[in-house]
Amino acid sequence: MFSENKTHDAEQSLKKAKQDHDNGKTNGKAGESDVIDVEFEEFCKAIEFNLSIEQMVEILEANDQDSSGPDPVVVTKCEDMLFYGS
């Protein structure tokens, strides 16, 4: 499994992205789906920055998800699973 510090760093990065979003860095006129899209993009950037492919595979396997495929597929599966749930 990945280290506690790496997990903590990833969580902090995700919280910061959420705080930045909540502090008005997105257009206040955006519809709900636009807000979700922005949150998902920020979330994906934080995951890719903080987790290695091996860690993403471990997360998928720990949640009984398919971890096969090339790296970009693993990244997408992990992002979707973490953002939307398993």
C-alpha distance (Angstrom), angle and dihedral (degrees) to the residues before:
residue distance angle dihedral
M1 . . .
F2 3.77 . .
S3 3.77 122.1 .
E4 3.79 124.9 -86.5
N5 3.82 90.5 -120.9
K6 3.80 92.7 54.5
T7 3.80 90.0 49.9
H8 3.80 91.6 47.9
D9 3.82 91.3 48.5
A10 3.81 90.8 50.8
E11 3.80 91.8 49.1
Q12 3.82 91.6 48.8
S13 3.79 91.5 49.0
L14 3.80 90.9 50.9
K15 3.82 91.2 47.9
K16 3.82 90.3 50.4
A17 3.80 91.3 50.3
K18 3.81 89.3 51.1
Q19 3.83 91.7 47.5
D20 3.80 91.4 48.8
H21 3.79 89.2 50.7
D22 3.81 92.3 47.9
N23 3.81 91.4 48.3
G24 3.79 91.6 67.0
K25 3.77 105.1 -91.2
T26 3.80 88.6 134.7
N27 3.78 128.1 64.8
G28 3.80 109.7 -84.8
K29 3.83 89.5 -144.5
A30 3.79 93.3 61.6
G31 3.77 118.2 121.3
E32 3.78 121.7 -120.3
S33 3.81 93.6 -96.7
D34 3.82 90.1 50.8
V35 3.81 90.1 53.6
I36 3.81 90.9 49.4
D37 3.80 90.1 49.1
V38 3.80 91.2 52.8
E39 3.81 92.2 46.6
F40 3.81 90.5 49.3
E41 3.82 92.2 50.2
E42 3.81 91.7 49.7
F43 3.80 90.3 45.9
C44 3.82 91.8 51.0
K45 3.80 92.2 49.5
A46 3.81 90.4 51.8
I47 3.81 92.3 49.1
E48 3.80 93.9 48.7
F49 3.81 90.7 47.4
N50 3.82 96.4 47.1
L51 3.80 106.0 33.5
S52 3.78 131.4 60.4
I53 3.80 122.2 -139.5
E54 3.81 88.6 -107.9
Q55 3.81 90.5 55.0
M56 3.80 90.7 48.5
V57 3.81 90.0 51.8
E58 3.82 89.4 50.7
I59 3.80 91.2 50.4
L60 3.80 92.0 49.8
E61 3.80 92.8 47.3
A62 3.82 92.1 46.5
N63 3.80 87.5 56.0
D64 3.83 94.6 46.5
Q65 3.81 92.0 -110.4
D66 3.81 127.5 141.9
S67 3.82 108.3 -94.8
S68 3.80 97.4 -179.0
G69 3.78 125.9 115.3
P70 3.79 139.0 62.4
D71 3.81 119.3 -45.1
P72 3.83 96.7 -93.3
V73 3.83 89.7 53.6
V74 3.81 91.9 49.3
V75 3.82 90.2 49.8
T76 3.81 91.9 50.8
K77 3.81 93.2 46.8
C78 3.80 91.5 49.5
E79 3.80 93.8 46.5
D80 3.80 91.9 49.6
M81 3.79 93.5 45.5
L82 3.82 93.6 48.7
F83 3.81 95.5 43.7
Y84 3.80 100.1 40.1
G85 3.81 100.2 24.1
S86 3.77 130.3 -116.8
